[in-house]
């Protein structure tokens, strides 16, 4: 698993030049990139969400665009428009900012549902349709959306069905005292973040994706993941549990975490490690439970603690 492990190591080291801490967030953003998925970061302002996303994009030789979502943003402002060129006397397509490898959807929950749906259609279909014409998006293509959880004015929350389009949901968290001291020292005499240069390319991402298919998954681990998905439907406070797509996402991210650790086979601990990040945002909670912050995360943790993990010894595993 050298390609995946190497790519993650390069990105983690390079991003650390500009972003203090946040290794867990970098780990899951890298996993989303390799798995071909998208990520949503929900956290309060000023915790480094934008800096982290920009640093990830700068670490890769890929195109990057940032879209600031507002209530007056229209779907065409994202996808692009067809306009009449007076010189050529023909209609031409003007691509929107979604035509980039990494797209930051900043404060996506500030846009109207119509605009949110337009963005999420691009994420699902990897293409844009304007006036009947289809335009493929870049490859690789990844959306990193951010949300502010503390404001309700002028906010249109993403429904669970739309959140299901995101492979992982994470929080960068508020830095502790030692990390805050490091941030103050790093930015004391400079107004802008240190610039980071590219350390990997699109070919490196493609090679890592191919290598992901080589991670071996035993039959009992397929059953383990399926049972976790089924158990979320029976968890207390959950109205609708994980879908088959959620189970597939859990498998993909688990395999990626195993490869990042240099292993070519999956372990139950890999599944446990990412279950909350992959599943919690996909659960539909009851009206009562939804009023409690972190209820979905607690439900997933309860499932992980309840469902028996396979006990086969894989320490001596040899690839076939």
N, C-alpha and C positions, 0 to 999 in steps of 0.2 A: 504493500500500500504506500509506496514511496511517493507517488505523484500527489495523492491527496494529502498525506502528511506534510510533504514539502510545501505545497501551496498554502496550507493553513499556517505553517511555521513562518513563512515569508510575510503573509498578511498580518499575522499577530505582531511580529517584531516591527514591521514598518508602521502600522497604525499606532503602536505604542509611542512613537516619536511625537505624535500630536495629541493623542488621547490618553489620559491617565487612567489606569485600571481598565475596566470594562472588558476583560478577557472573555467572560462568559458570553457577552453580547457578540463579540467578534466571532466566537466559536459557532454560534447559531446562525449568524449572518452568512458566514462562509459555508455552513452546511446548506442553507437555503440556496445559495448561489450554485453549489455543486449539484444539488438535487433538482435544479431547474424550477425552484419555487419562489415565493415572495414572502416578505416579512412585514409585520406591523409592530411598531414600537410605541407603547403607551406609557407616557411619563410626563411629569410636570415640566414647565419651561425651565430652561437654564441648566439642564442636566447633561447636555452634550449630544443630543440626538442628531442634530444637523451636522455637527463636527464629525461624529462617528461615521455617518453616511458618506460625507464628502471624502473623508480619509480613506474609506474602503474603495470608493470609485477612483481616487487618485493613485491608489496602490496597484490598480489594474490598468492596462493599456486599452481601456474601453471608454466609449463616449458616456457622458453624464449630463443629465438635465434635472433641474429642480422646479417643481410646480407648486406655487403657493395657493392652496385651495381657499376660496372665499365664497360667500353665498351667491355672488353675481357671476361666478365662473361657469361658462357653458361647456358642454361636451366638445364642441368644435374648437374651443380654445386649447383643448388637450390633443385631440386627434389631428386637427388640421382642416383646411378648407380647399374647395375648388373655386378658382377665380378666373375671370375672363381677362386674358392678356391682350391688351389693345395692340401691341406690336405684332404678335403672331396671329391675332384674330382667332385664338383657340383657348379652350378652357385648360387650365393647368392646376396641378395639385401642389399646395403649399403644406409640407409636413408640419405637424405640431410637435411640441416638446416630448411627446411620448415616444418619438422615434429616436431612441437612445438605448444603449445597453443597460445602464442603470438609471432608473428614474426615481427621484425622491418626491413622493406625494406628501408634502408638508401640511399637517393639520387637515387630513382628508375628511375628518368629520365636520368641517366647517362648510363643505360644499353641499348643495342640495342633493337629494336622492337621485335625481336624473343624471347629474354630473358624476356622482359616485358610481352609478351603474355603467356609465360610459367608460370610466376608468377600469372598472373591474371586468368589463367585457374584453378590453385589450389584454388584461392579465390572463383571462381564461382561454381566449382564442389565438393569442399571439398575432393578431392582425387588426387592421382598421378598415372599415367599410364606409366609403363616402360616395354618395350618389351612385350606388350600385357597383362601384369599383373597389376591389380588395387590394390592400397594400400590406405586405408582410412586415412585421416588426423585426428589430435587430435580433441577432442570435450571438451570444446569450442575451436574454432579456430578463431583467429583474426589477420589481417595484419594491421600494422600501417606503412604507407609509408611516406617518407619525400621527399620534392622537394626544390631545391634552385632556386628561380625565377629570380635571377639577372645575371646569367651566361648563355651564349648561346654556348660557345665553348665546344664541346664534349658532347652535350646534345641532347637527343632524346625525344621530348615532348610527353607526353601521349595523344593519340587522345581522343576526347570527348566520343567515344564509350567505351573506356577502363576506362576512369574516371567515367563512369556511374556505374561501379562495386563497387565504394566506396560509402558507405552509407552517410558519411559526409565528407566535406572538410573544413578545418579550418586553422587559422593562430594564433600562440601563441602571436605574436606581440612583439615589442621592449618594454622592461620595462620602466616605467616612472622614474623620478629622485628618488622618495622615495623608489621604489622597487630596483633600482640600489644600493642605499645606504645599503639596507637590504642584498642584495647579497654580497656586498663587506665585510660587517661585518661577514656574515655567513661563508665565505670562506677565510677570511683574514689569518687565522692560520692553514688552512688545505688544502692540495692539492687536495683531493678527496671529492666528495659529501657525505653528511651523509647517511649512509646505513639505509634503511627502511625495516622492516620485514613484513611478510604476515599478513594481518588482515582479509582475506576472502579466501574462497576455491572455487573449481569448483562446489560444491554442492550449495553454496550461489548464484552463477551465474545462475545455473539451476533453483533454486527456484524463483529467480527474473524474469527469462524468463516466467515461468508459471504464475506468478502473473500479468505480463504485459497483458495477455489475459483477465484479469478481468476488465480492464479499459473500462468503458462504453462510447460508441460513439453514439451520437444522429444522426438521419438520416440527419438533416440539416447540420451537420458538415461533413458527407461524401460528400454531395453535394458541400459544401464550398471548400473542398480540391480538388474535381474534377474540379471545376470552376477555381481555381487557376492554376492547371495544364494546362487547356485549354487556359487560358488567356496568359500564357507564349508564346504560339504560335503566338499570335497577338501582342506581345510587340514590341516596336520599336527597331530595330537593331538585332532582333533574327531571325535566319533562321530556326532553329528547336527547338521547345520548349520541355517541360518536357514529358517524356514517362509515360505509366501506371506504370512501375516499380518505377519511380521517385515519383509518387503520393503515391504508397504503402510505399515507404521509408519515405515520409513526414508524413504519418499517424502513422507509427511505432515510429518515433522519437518524434512526438508530444505527443503520449500516454506515452512514457517514461518520458518526461519532466513533464507531469501532475503527474505521480506517484512519481517522485522525490520530488515534492512539497507536497506530502501526499494526493493527490486527487485521487478518484477512477472514475473520469469522465473527459472527455476532454472539454477544453474551446477554443474558437477562438484565444485567446492570446497565447496558447501553439503552435498553428499552425503558427502564425505570428512570434513567437520568433525564430523558427528554419528554416523558409522557405529559407533564404539566405544560411545557412549552408548546407542544404540538396539539394537545387535545382540549385544554381548558377553554380556549376562546371559541371552540366549536359547539360547546354544550348549550342547550336551551334550558335555562333554569326556571323553576316555578316563580310565580309572582312574589311569594314570600321570600324565597331564597335569594332572588335577584336584588333585594334591598340590602343584603349583607355583602360587604366588600370582600372579595376573595373566595366567595362561595364555590365558584366553579373549580378553582385551584384545589380547595379542600376536598371537593368531591373526587377529583382525579387522584389525589393522594390517598384517599380512603380506598379507592379501587386498587391502587398499586399495593397497598398494605394488606388487602384482602385476597386478591387473586394469587394462588400459589405459583411461584416461579419454578421453571424446570430445574431439577437438581443434578442433572448429569454433569460429570466432571469433564470440562473442556480444556483443562490445562495442558493436556498432551495432544491436543488436536493437530492433525496433519492434513493439509489440503489434499484433495483428491487429484 
